[in-house]
Amino acid sequence: MNRHGEYKMPGGKLVVADLAIAGGRLERIQISGDFFLEPDHALDAINAALAGLSVESDEAALAAAVSAGLPADVRMYGICAEAVAVAVRRALEAGETP
């Protein structure tokens, strides 16, 4: 099942979540958007932090996983862990995409 969700963070940038679901868990997560991260590999850390989480995870649990998965030296511009969580929840609630 492929899912797609978007969220424009107030005062920030667009966050896009594309993901699949298998066995009630998130997989093949790709977070993208018009935000900036330093260093660039931080995006891989965000995707990895979300992989395997339950589709039942609420926004707080998703945001906590993202925050915990990021190295201390990461700088986020126009995005935050909570915005990623909203985009993921919207993807889950949107249903399957073709």
SULHUGI-V239775 format. One record per helix or strand. SS is the DSSP state (A for helix, B for strand). FROM is the first residue (numbers start at 1). TO is the last residue. Records with the same first field share a line. If there is no record, write none. Layout:
SS->FROM-TO / FROM-TO
//
This chain:
B->2-8 / 14-22 / 25-33 / 36-38 / 54-54 / 75-77
A->42-50 / 59-69 / 81-94
//
